[in-house]
Amino acid sequence: MALNAAEVLKEMDIGASSADHGELVCVRPCKVVELQFTLTGEVAGGTSVAPIVYFKKRPTPLSATNESTVGALTIPDATAIGKTVYKPVTPVAFAVGDSMELSHVIGTGTPTGMGVYSFICEEDPEVPGNNSDMILSV
C-alpha cells in the first residue's frame, strides 16, 4: 500500500475526538486478512465505552461512495503500550487503485490511548490486464 494523506506508522490519538486519519492506496492486488492496532505513546484507558478503530475499503480514493467496512477493532480499557489488538477478517480483495480509509470513533468516559494502525495482506495473483482501473502505457 502507498501513501495518500495517511502516514505509514502514523500515531493515532484514540483519546481525541473521532476523526478520519487518511487513506493508503493499493499499488499491488492483495487480500486484507487481518487488522491490527498497536499502542505506542499512551495506554488505552479511562473509558466506559471503548474507542473503535475502523478500516474501510474505498473503490475510489478520497471518495466515500461505495465504501465498505473491512472491519473494526475495539480497543479495550487498560491495553498497555507495546500491546497489539488484532482481528482476523474474511479476506477482502483490493485492486490497484482501491484505498484503505482509516478512522476512529472516540469512546466515552475520559478516554486515552495512542497507537499505530496496521493490516496484513496476502498477495493476490491477479494480472494488471484484468483490472479495469489499470491502463497500459504505449
C-alpha positions in Angstrom: 0.0 0.0 0.0 1.2 3.5 -0.7 0.7 6.8 1.0 -2.3 9.0 0.3 -3.0 11.5 3.1 -2.3 8.9 5.8 1.2 8.1 7.0 2.9 4.7 7.4 3.1 4.0 11.1 1.3 7.3 11.9 0.3 7.5 15.6 -3.4 7.8 16.1 -4.8 9.5 19.2 -7.9 7.4 20.1 -8.5 9.5 23.2 -9.1 12.6 21.0 -12.2 13.5 19.1 -13.5 11.0 16.5 -11.5 11.5 13.3 -10.6 10.3 9.8 -6.8 9.6 9.6 -6.5 9.4 5.8 -6.1 6.6 3.3 -3.5 4.2 1.9 -3.7 3.5 -1.8 -3.3 -0.1 -3.0 -0.4 -0.5 -5.5 -0.5 -4.3 -5.8 -3.5 -6.6 -5.9 -3.9 -8.1 -2.5 -6.4 -9.5 0.1 -6.5 -8.0 3.5 -6.7 -10.8 6.1 -6.0 -9.2 9.5 -6.4 -5.8 11.2 -4.1 -4.5 13.9 -3.7 -1.6 16.3 -0.5 -1.3 18.5 -0.5 1.0 21.5 2.7 3.2 21.3 2.5 6.6 23.0 -0.2 6.2 25.7 -2.0 3.4 27.4 -5.7 2.9 26.4 -7.8 3.7 29.4 -10.5 5.8 31.1 -13.4 4.5 29.1 -16.8 3.2 29.9 -17.3 2.6 26.2 -14.1 1.7 24.4 -12.8 3.6 21.3 -13.2 1.8 17.9 -10.7 1.9 15.0 -12.3 1.4 11.6 -10.7 0.1 8.4 -12.8 0.8 5.3 -12.3 -0.1 1.6 -12.8 2.6 -0.9 -13.0 1.7 -4.6 -12.3 5.3 -5.5 -9.6 7.1 -3.3 -10.8 10.1 -1.4 -14.5 9.2 -2.0 -16.8 7.5 0.4 -19.1 6.4 -2.4 -19.5 2.6 -2.3 -17.0 2.3 0.6 -17.4 -0.8 2.7 -16.1 -1.6 6.2 -13.4 -4.2 6.2 -13.5 -4.5 10.0 -13.3 -2.6 13.3 -11.2 -3.0 16.3 -12.5 -2.3 19.8 -9.5 -1.1 21.9 -10.0 -2.4 25.5 -9.5 -0.3 28.6 -6.0 -0.7 30.1 -4.4 -2.0 26.9 -0.7 -1.3 27.6 1.9 0.4 25.4 3.5 -2.3 23.2 0.4 -4.5 23.1 -1.4 -5.1 19.8 -5.1 -5.6 19.4 -5.8 -7.7 16.3 -8.7 -9.3 14.4 -8.6 -11.8 11.6 -11.1 -10.9 8.9 -12.7 -12.7 6.0 -10.3 -11.9 3.1 -11.2 -8.7 1.3 -9.8 -8.2 -2.2 -8.1 -4.9 -3.0 -7.4 -4.0 -6.6 -4.7 -1.5 -7.7 -6.3 2.0 -7.1 -8.5 1.0 -4.2 -7.7 2.6 -0.9 -7.9 1.7 2.8 -9.5 4.5 4.8 -8.5 4.7 8.5 -10.6 6.3 11.2 -11.7 6.0 14.8 -14.7 6.8 17.0 -13.8 8.0 20.5 -15.1 6.1 23.5 -17.0 7.6 26.4 -15.7 8.5 29.8 -12.2 10.1 29.8 -10.6 8.0 27.0 -6.8 7.9 26.5 -4.6 5.9 24.1 -2.2 6.4 21.2 -1.0 3.9 18.7 -0.5 2.9 15.2 -2.8 1.0 12.8 -1.6 -1.8 10.5 -3.1 -4.6 8.5 -1.9 -7.8 7.0 -2.3 -8.5 3.2 -1.7 -11.6 1.1 -0.7 -11.0 -2.5 -3.4 -11.7 -5.0 -2.1 -13.2 -8.2 -4.4 -11.1 -10.4 -2.7 -9.7 -13.5 -2.9 -5.9 -14.4 -4.8 -6.6 -17.7 -7.8 -7.9 -15.6 -8.0 -4.6 -13.6 -10.2 -2.1 -15.3 -8.5 0.7 -13.3 -5.1 -0.1 -14.9 -4.2 1.4 -18.3 -1.2 0.0 -20.3 1.1 2.8 -21.4 2.3 2.8 -25.1 
